[in-house]
Amino acid sequence: MCTSTGLGRVGRAGGKAGLFALFLSGAFKEGLLGGAHGIGHGWKDATVGRGFHPYPIVSRALRGLGPPSLLGESSHRALSTATVHPMSSPSDTSEPWFVTAFRADYRELYAHRDDHAAEEEVAHLIEQGLQGPVLDLCCGFGRHAAAMTRRGLDVVGVDLSAELLRSADPHIAGRLARCDARSLPFKQSSFAGLVNLFSSFGYFGEDGDLEVLDEIARVLMPSGVAFMDLMNPEFVRATLVPFSEREEQGVVLTEERALENDGLQVVKQVCMTRPDGEVRRWREEVRLYTVADLAESLQERGIEVESVAGAFDGRPLAADTPRQLLRLSRR
Ligand SMILES: C[S@@+](CC[C@H](N)C(=O)[O-])C[C@H]1O[C@@H](n2cnc3c(N)ncnc32)[C@H](O)[C@@H]1O
C-alpha cells in the first residue's frame, strides 16, 4: 500500500556535473567520442547514482553532426540494443527526480496523454506555423514525434528516459535519441521548428532551466518557430488538489500535490501499487514559470514570445485556462 512519505525539501535536483559525467562515460562506452573504451570510471561512479542504466547517450561533443547523419544509424542502433535496467527501489534517493519519475510506467499515470491527444495537438501546432525539420525536445515515448511524422514533417525527438524512448512506436525509433535537454548534440541552427510539450520545462533549477533556453536558442534557426506547452501557474495554484486516488486496470495510483518555494514550484508525490502488491513511488518537482518570467530570458537569447494561448484549442490565456502555450520565434 502507498502511504504518505512527506514532501521533502525542494532544491536543485541532481547534479549537472554528474549527468555530464554520465554522458561522457556513456558516449565512451559506445565509442561515440572516439575515446578509449572502458574509461577509468564507469557509469556506476557517476553521481546520478545507482539504478540508472548507462543507456547509450548522445553527447554534446557531437554537436558538429547534423540531425540526419547523427540520428539515422548510431542512435537507432543504440536504442534497439539497450537493455532496460530494473526500476530503482523506492528508497533510492540518489537519482535526480527527473530520472526516477520517467520510467516506463509513467505512461500508465498519464494514459490520457495518448496518441489521439498528440494528433490533435500537432494539428494545432502545424496550423500555427510549425515547420520541419522539427526537434521534439523531451519527447517522452514520442507520441508527438510520431504524429508529426505522420503529417510529413521531418522530426527528431530527444529525451533522457531510456525506458520511454524504448517504448516508442518502432516506426520512429530511428528518429529518436537519448540526450539531455541542457546539452544537445546538434549544431547551431539545425531546426526550423522546435516543440517542448506537456510541462517538460522547469525541472533543473534556474541555472539548468536557462541552459535549456540556451540550447533552444542555439539549435533553432533564424526565423525558426518554437512552441512551449507549460502549466498555467495561476490555474495550478487555484485548483491544486492536495490528494487524489484512482485505479486503472487494477493499478492504484495515489498522488499528493503541494506548492513549495513560495508557490513557485509544484511538487507531486506519486505512489503506484500494482495488483501483485508491487509498489513504486516517485516525485515530480516542476517550477511554475509565467510568460513574464520567461520573456526576458528568451529575449536575451534572441527569441521573442509572439503569442500565448491558454490551451491547444487556441483560446486566450486566462486565469481558468490550464495551459500556457507559447509561440516563440527566433530572430
Ligand atoms: C512530462 S513528460 C512529457 C513527455 C512528452 N513531451 C509528452 O508530451 O508525452 C517530460 C519528459 O521530459 C523528459 N526529461 C526529463 N529530464 C530531461 C532531460 N534532462 N533531458 C531530456 N529530457 C528530459 C522525461 O524523460 C519525460 O519524458
The ligand as an ORCA input file, in Angstrom:
! r2SCAN-3c Opt
* xyz 0 1
  C       6.033     15.355    -18.711
  S       6.998     14.355    -19.740
  C       6.460     14.846    -21.343
  C       6.863     13.904    -22.448
  C       6.315     14.267    -23.842
  N       6.663     15.592    -24.247
  C       4.819     14.064    -23.903
  O       4.101     15.010    -24.077
  O       4.390     12.904    -23.778
  C       8.587     15.109    -19.558
  C       9.703     14.420    -20.312
  O      10.934     15.120    -20.076
  C      11.977     14.157    -20.078
  N      13.161     14.696    -19.436
  C      13.355     14.904    -18.114
  N      14.564     15.403    -17.900
  C      15.159     15.508    -19.115
  C      16.431     15.974    -19.544
  N      17.358     16.411    -18.688
  N      16.699     15.958    -20.869
  C      15.788     15.484    -21.761
  N      14.574     15.027    -21.399
  C      14.273     15.062    -20.090
  C      11.373     12.996    -19.331
  O      12.098     11.808    -19.509
  C       9.952     12.978    -19.894
  O       9.851     12.130    -20.991
*
